[in-house]
Amino acid sequence: MSESNILLNVNGIEVIYNHVILVLKGVSLQVPEGKVVAILGGNGAGKTTTLRAVSNLLRAERGEVTKGSIELRGERIEKLSTSDMVERGVIQVMEGRRCFAHLTIEENLLAGAYTRKDGKAAVARTLEKVYTYFPRLRERRSSQAAYTS
């Protein structure tokens, strides 16, 4: 796989909490452009910490990436601010039912595109891609999000 096809490259990261607690060591993964990747593991395996490292939300938990690198489209991102991450389209959807319950499914998806600057046509294409990955969402797009599971 060529480097130009890699959207996200996590290379040998190490994460430490409170300056002393080693939580991740040597974690690497690649996410190719246009692909869906899952991180699997038991409780305490480091899935959430890995995602917090990618989305740069470790500081809120007194954590930091101390080794390795995280690149988005070839750009190092592990030192960027949270707002810079959002501008680049990197967010973390927390586990649980974190949606706008009073909005429809489609309105929730469009809320996630609020900071995009590439125009309505690009957002529509991305929405179509989401519906391709999750056809049931297309069927239920006008349903209130609170009534989905």
Beta strands, then each sheet from edge to edge (+ up, - down):
strand 1: 6-17
strand 2: 21-32
strand 3: 63-72
strand 4: 75-76
sheet 1: 2+ 1- 3+ 4-
end
